[in-house]
Amino acid sequence: NTNGGSVQDFIDNQPRQFVNFYAMLAATQPRVGEILRSGSTTWEVNTTTGAPLGGGLFVKPLNAICVLDFGVDNTGVSTTSAQFRAMYATCTQYGWLDIEVPSGIYSIDGLSSPDEYKTGWLIPWDNIFQYSPVVNINIAAGANLYATSDDMIMIRASKDNVKFTGEGNLISGGNTNVIGIAFCPEDLNQSTTKVSQQFGYVEDTLNCTGLYAWVMTQCGPTVAGQDSGSFYHTIGGRALNTSYPYWAKNTLTTVQNITTRTTIAGMQGKDIVSSCRIDAGEIRMHNSNFEGMSGEVIEFKLK
């Protein structure tokens, strides 16, 4: 070992914000079968699967990947959007699709995007329809994600089968026109590429504070007579001082291509405008509770 001690000792003496855990590990001369921990992630050194370490060795996680292992700051000092995207690109390259966001403060900066909303953490379109691999992102209790600008989507999920679980909190930070989670294309206004955002899931234990919309969905375009999909979502959560716990945003390209077969389940809202803003869509709601509404129970803004 390069530090004269065990591999685990070397890991324990490093700053928590590693730049690619597996690249750091490659310098420590690990042994086959060694089980290592970094934060909440447990790794196994082996000879067959995972990220290559060199010398015929690989490393793979035995549980969820911790975002801190890839330079995502949880102290609130540094912004995190570029680091999250780089982490996600590495994880998906090796098929690591379970991601843990542990407790801490995360500053989510809005990076430029092709449409009117800046974007923070991005799960990009993978060009796989319906059978895209499931990505699980657990935002743990005590994880507070803060927006740092107006007119932004904090987490944009632009592929099928993205699940958000946990008890964390997405917070506007005093900024306006902030959307917490959006199942929508990377460009809301593009009209030439068929895409798909289906089977999105938001657990009813997640929280948001001070947003314009907690969860938003919007389809991509209709291309050559084929609709982009925005179907089969299940959306819950606890929305405080948030205008709309759910927003079914209509595409700009056609009123026929809309969010359908989507269920609002176990949603709670307090000090809100309306339970939902529906531009157009087929939405079901059950086991939900809303208090302190200043507007209609459901606000319809048909396009």
Solvent accessible surface area in square Angstrom, and as a share of the most:
residue,aa,sasa,rsa
1,N,58,0.30
2,T,87,0.51
3,N,67,0.34
4,G,75,0.72
5,G,34,0.32
6,S,54,0.35
7,V,3,0.02
8,Q,50,0.22
9,D,71,0.37
10,F,37,0.15
11,I,5,0.03
12,D,97,0.50
13,N,116,0.59
14,Q,52,0.23
15,P,96,0.60
16,R,84,0.31
17,Q,62,0.28
18,F,12,0.05
19,V,129,0.74
20,N,47,0.24
21,F,0,0.00
22,Y,35,0.13
23,A,54,0.42
24,M,33,0.15
25,L,0,0.00
26,A,44,0.34
27,A,58,0.45
28,T,0,0.00
29,Q,117,0.52
30,P,14,0.08
31,R,164,0.60
32,V,93,0.54
33,G,46,0.44
34,E,27,0.12
35,I,91,0.46
36,L,2,0.01
37,R,121,0.44
38,S,2,0.01
39,G,42,0.40
40,S,47,0.30
41,T,0,0.00
42,T,20,0.12
43,W,0,0.00
44,E,44,0.20
45,V,0,0.00
46,N,19,0.10
47,T,75,0.44
48,T,100,0.58
49,T,71,0.41
50,G,21,0.20
51,A,0,0.00
52,P,72,0.45
53,L,20,0.10
54,G,47,0.45
55,G,87,0.84
56,G,51,0.49
57,L,31,0.15
58,F,56,0.23
59,V,0,0.00
60,K,66,0.28
61,P,22,0.14
62,L,91,0.45
63,N,70,0.36
64,A,28,0.22
65,I,1,0.00
66,C,2,0.01
67,V,0,0.00
68,L,15,0.07
69,D,0,0.00
70,F,12,0.05
71,G,20,0.19
72,V,0,0.00
73,D,17,0.09
74,N,32,0.16
75,T,78,0.45
76,G,26,0.25
77,V,131,0.75
78,S,55,0.35
79,T,62,0.36
80,T,0,0.00
81,S,0,0.00
82,A,57,0.44
83,Q,69,0.31
84,F,0,0.00
85,R,64,0.23
86,A,61,0.48
87,M,1,0.00
88,Y,12,0.04
89,A,63,0.49
90,T,19,0.11
91,C,0,0.00
92,T,50,0.29
93,Q,129,0.57
94,Y,57,0.22
95,G,48,0.46
96,W,18,0.06
97,L,40,0.20
98,D,69,0.36
99,I,2,0.01
100,E,35,0.16
101,V,0,0.00
102,P,25,0.16
103,S,60,0.39
104,G,20,0.19
105,I,81,0.41
106,Y,0,0.00
107,S,16,0.10
108,I,0,0.00
109,D,27,0.14
110,G,18,0.17
111,L,55,0.28
112,S,106,0.68
113,S,32,0.21
114,P,100,0.63
115,D,18,0.09
116,E,94,0.42
117,Y,12,0.05
118,K,67,0.28
119,T,4,0.02
120,G,0,0.00
121,W,0,0.00
122,L,25,0.12
123,I,0,0.00
124,P,48,0.30
125,W,47,0.17
126,D,49,0.25
127,N,112,0.57
128,I,74,0.37
129,F,81,0.34
130,Q,82,0.37
131,Y,176,0.67
132,S,3,0.02
133,P,64,0.40
134,V,67,0.39
135,V,1,0.00
136,N,47,0.24
137,I,1,0.00
138,N,46,0.24
139,I,0,0.00
140,A,20,0.15
141,A,60,0.46
142,G,45,0.44
143,A,1,0.00
144,N,46,0.24
145,L,0,0.00
146,Y,76,0.29
147,A,4,0.03
148,T,63,0.36
149,S,27,0.18
150,D,59,0.31
151,D,56,0.29
152,M,0,0.00
153,I,0,0.00
154,M,0,0.00
155,I,1,0.00
156,R,1,0.00
157,A,0,0.00
158,S,0,0.00
159,K,7,0.03
160,D,0,0.00
161,N,19,0.10
162,V,0,0.00
163,K,71,0.30
164,F,0,0.00
165,T,32,0.19
166,G,10,0.10
167,E,98,0.44
168,G,1,0.01
169,N,34,0.17
170,L,0,0.00
171,I,26,0.13
172,S,9,0.06
173,G,45,0.43
174,G,74,0.71
175,N,32,0.16
176,T,88,0.51
177,N,55,0.28
178,V,1,0.00
179,I,0,0.00
180,G,0,0.00
181,I,0,0.00
182,A,0,0.00
183,F,2,0.01
184,C,0,0.00
185,P,3,0.02
186,E,62,0.28
187,D,31,0.16
188,L,6,0.03
189,N,66,0.34
190,Q,38,0.17
191,S,64,0.41
192,T,109,0.64
193,T,70,0.41
194,K,63,0.27
195,V,9,0.05
196,S,1,0.01
197,Q,0,0.00
198,Q,22,0.10
199,F,72,0.30
200,G,1,0.01
201,Y,69,0.26
202,V,2,0.01
203,E,48,0.22
204,D,61,0.32
205,T,36,0.21
206,L,0,0.00
207,N,32,0.17
208,C,1,0.01
209,T,38,0.22
210,G,23,0.22
211,L,6,0.03
212,Y,54,0.21
213,A,0,0.00
214,W,0,0.00
215,V,0,0.00
216,M,0,0.00
217,T,0,0.00
218,Q,0,0.00
219,C,1,0.01
220,G,2,0.02
221,P,3,0.02
222,T,48,0.28
223,V,40,0.23
224,A,105,0.82
225,G,72,0.69
226,Q,106,0.47
227,D,64,0.33
228,S,0,0.00
229,G,4,0.04
230,S,0,0.00
231,F,37,0.16
232,Y,94,0.36
233,H,2,0.01
234,T,50,0.29
235,I,0,0.00
236,G,1,0.01
237,G,0,0.00
238,R,98,0.36
239,A,3,0.03
240,L,82,0.41
241,N,93,0.48
242,T,1,0.00
243,S,29,0.19
244,Y,12,0.05
245,P,0,0.00
246,Y,0,0.00
247,W,11,0.04
248,A,0,0.00
249,K,22,0.09
250,N,3,0.02
251,T,7,0.04
252,L,115,0.57
253,T,58,0.34
254,T,36,0.21
255,V,80,0.46
256,Q,143,0.64
257,N,2,0.01
258,I,39,0.20
259,T,2,0.01
260,T,20,0.12
261,R,95,0.35
262,T,0,0.00
263,T,30,0.17
264,I,1,0.00
265,A,22,0.17
266,G,16,0.16
267,M,0,0.00
268,Q,85,0.38
269,G,5,0.05
270,K,108,0.46
271,D,76,0.39
272,I,6,0.03
273,V,47,0.27
274,S,0,0.00
275,S,1,0.00
276,C,1,0.01
277,R,29,0.11
278,I,12,0.06
279,D,0,0.00
280,A,17,0.13
281,G,28,0.27
282,E,70,0.32
283,I,43,0.22
284,R,126,0.46
285,M,72,0.32
286,H,92,0.41
287,N,127,0.65
288,S,35,0.22
289,N,77,0.39
290,F,34,0.14
291,E,88,0.40
292,G,54,0.52
293,M,62,0.28
294,S,98,0.63
295,G,39,0.38
296,E,120,0.54
297,V,98,0.56
298,I,61,0.31
299,E,29,0.13
300,F,130,0.54
301,K,87,0.37
302,L,133,0.66
303,K,135,0.57
